[in-house]
Amino acid sequence: MLGRARDRAGGADASNPTTTTTSTATSATKSDLAKQLFPLSSSPSSQQPDITSWATSANKPRSAALSSTTHVINPFKPRSSNPPPLSATRPSSIIANAAGMSRTNSLVSICSNAGSFEDRESSFAKPQSHGSAISSVFVSEEDFSDDNTLELDYECPASLPPLPPPSKPKLPSTARPIAATTITTTTITTTGLPPPPTSQIPWSSSPCHHMFPPEKSQKPESKPSNHILPPATKRTLPKTWSQETVQPSQSKESASPFQATDDANPSATPLPNKKRALPWDTTQSAVKERRKQLKNQNKNDGQLSRDEMRASADDHVTQKTKASAISLSSEQQHVIDLVVKDGRSVFFTGPAGTGKSVLMRAIISELKKKWARDPERLSVTASTGLAACNIGGQTLHSFAGIGLGKEDVPTLVKKIRRNAKAKNRWLRTKTLIIDEVSMVDGDLFDKLSQIAREIRKNGRAFGGIQLIITGDFFQLPPVPDGGKKEAKFAFDAGTWNTSIDHTIGLTQVFRQKDPQFAGMLNEMRLGRISNDTVQTFKDLARPLTFDDGLGVTELFPTRYEVERSNESRLRNLPGDSYHYESLDAGDPNIRDKLLANMMAPKSIDLKKGAQVMLIKNMDDTLVNGSLGKVMGFMSEATFENWAMNDHGTGSDDEMGFDGGSKKKIKAFSRDPESVKDLREYPVVRFTATDGSHRSILCILEDWKVELPTGEVQASRKQLPLILAWALSIHKAQGQTLERVKVDLGKVFEKGQAYVALSRAVSKMGLQVLRFEKSKVMAHPRVIQFYDKLYSAESAIKTKKAPIISEFAHKGASSTSAGRSNSMTVVDLDEEEAMVAAYG
Ligand SMILES: Nc1ncnc2c1ncn2[C@@H]1O[C@H](COP(=O)(O)OP(=O)(O)OP(=O)(O)O)[C@@H](O)[C@H]1O
């Protein structure tokens, strides 16, 4: 085995972890050491490295039509060297010529090889429903038994967030949405035991039309598609819904626009009546009533399983999502094929806004189908509680059952063996998903791999578990443990290269439609900012004003600053304050821990005029992250009576939720039968993702933490709102925000400035204060890591295959050299930890 590994590893340089591509000559002399340190027997190997091709741009017909608006950005060149913005007249084929480019500038060469790109159309529908895929989160009680102060073992019960439709900035725009900006793409085989795919995996970018707002006439269903997510079979409505009988108790709702049905298709989910510009689009209670109704029907006829029922209810609520489904780009689809069909271990990365989260949700959806009969085969985890929440998973620590994970591997293995549930998770899991890997510590990664090998009694990396990992190492790094000055990145783990078959770089930036802005952000990401970019960012210091009454969301590095800012803004508002305390239930011993990291706050104070953010997906346009303003407060009955009596015909502003109107509304709610909950809830006017304004009465929502058996471990009832004048950069990671203000003077950590600014959809919605080049810090190790990846890809393109294995072994060597016995864990959730760590 060793000999075979040695044969395969010929030429690898095991000794110099920091060398990128300049040490080919020396590498051969040191390869033996590398081979001994990292015998390939434990890693998926390939006879020849699997190399997939680079590709950019949209499908040919569209790109031809839009040739003047489709740009390929070279991410490793200063913006000034990149293609000009949309307004410029140069056509799309602005790809630098790599010929003669030096090895030290190898990053450039990746994008420069025009021949490595190919255009190919692909169009797939995204999962139809955003709120349905994940409803339960699995937490074992034992996860918390050893570390009472640990706040890491949090599993979010939230439903899987939606794959949001391409959002169209409402702000005045000088640059019209065009095709996504292509940054770079690479697929690199770093290891591979099983024989790699023999044929090249074709690449192409998603069609240009993905960048446009969904057109009503263009229904995704009408497009030929091989992969429709999620499966239509799980999304059918119960039979009983086809003849919707209105019970007396539901008569009010049926009078509401939400309940309007499609005569042509009685089973179709009713659409909001757009003719009636009522101040309510629907109420959450209406949605809940629907679910209750469905549940009762299920009980009566006993024909639907619990999941089917839930899926049906969600289907009803989110039916519009189907019509505006995101089509995965071909590079995204390529990753799905690799992980779902081929079962490969993959790390996919890419700049902010390239659809990593969207892709991960699609993968989870597909794998859930794959493991429908044996759900325990799939484990969904993330480095932080919040990130886990976003994909309906649990923290990596929680999954592993290692508490803080400070002990050495033998101790941790013993600990897990004592914990039947944790042990079972390790034994049963076939596919492990890790999101936001940039915040996973390298030592932890190695420990987990070793634990898996021992518990599963399988010598392969991670005990043979398929890994699907995503994240962008240029974003927030791991928090170093007390003793360490700097955290170790996961890619520096000794087992990183042997655990991953393919490293894939997503290239298409979807969040920012303006290629110039996307290019500026990419310069930031790499820490190589041109003077032009510095000046453009400095010009964004001007204040932003909007005519819809909503302001910008200010991003702060610490939670303390966020709370202070939100509290002072709330205090300065006139009027009464409404206090909402959550209703928590569950075993008091573990409840608080389970609920600690929940996005839903333990308590929230609101006033009329408060700026809030929705933290649950209501439907396809009111989603987690939608900004809104509190217009007033009223009880459910009042709100529904108002709807029933059709007293709203104007906009919210016309209606005005002032005292007079409110009194008037209350006059309609005297029927004691209808008044069950007299408590007043906020009416919030949201700016929906399609740019429209929608007002809903925000009542209490449920968050649950459940065991796989469905047993509820802890639950919280709370408004689905948080104050949103200010948000922490940590909480903002992963968000797409249309109006952002960032004061870079307060930023202290590498990657923070990039994360903060890259939340913005456009320059028009971004205000940047105190922009300094020095504040934009990219970690040298990260630059080096990506440099290697792209160098390797460049080498692949020039058919210098040996360099690939050299790359893989270098990586292994570097990490082995850096291995230490010191134990480090990631502090997963709290900004305070970061502050403590970084001062
Ligand atoms: N295939 C696609 N077609 C159209 N829009 C897409 C596609 N994939 C992602 N998007 C959109 O791009 C935006 C960014 O996506 P997403 O949040 O998944 O990116 P990300 O890479 O995870 O970003 P970050 O690293 O900042 O968290 C979202 O608004 C999403 O809806």
The ligand as a Gaussian input file, in Angstrom:
#p B3LYP/6-31G(d) Opt

LIG

0 1
 N      -28.527000      29.937000      -9.388000
 C      -28.916000      31.125000      -8.946000
 N      -29.701000      31.907000      -9.714000
 C      -30.096000      33.121000      -9.279000
 N      -29.789000      33.636000      -8.071000
 C      -29.026000      32.905000      -7.248000
 C      -28.545000      31.620000      -7.645000
 N      -27.791000      31.150000      -6.625000
 C      -27.809000      32.091000      -5.653000
 N      -28.558000      33.137000      -6.024000
 C      -28.828000      34.356000      -5.253000
 O      -27.600000      34.971000      -4.927000
 C      -27.663000      35.558000      -3.648000
 C      -26.513000      35.047000      -2.819000
 O      -26.659000      33.645000      -2.651000
 P      -26.035000      32.910000      -1.389000
 O      -26.417000      33.596000      -0.140000
 O      -26.333000      31.464000      -1.525000
 O      -24.506000      33.161000      -1.673000
 P      -23.281000      32.720000      -0.765000
 O      -22.204000      32.293000      -1.690000
 O      -23.720000      31.733000       0.251000
 O      -22.923000      34.082000      -0.104000
 P      -22.110000      34.327000       1.253000
 O      -20.773000      33.667000       1.094000
 O      -22.005000      35.798000       1.313000
 O      -22.911000      33.772000       2.360000
 C      -29.010000      35.216000      -3.067000
 O      -29.854000      36.328000      -3.214000
 C      -29.477000      34.065000      -3.922000
 O      -30.863000      34.045000      -4.059000

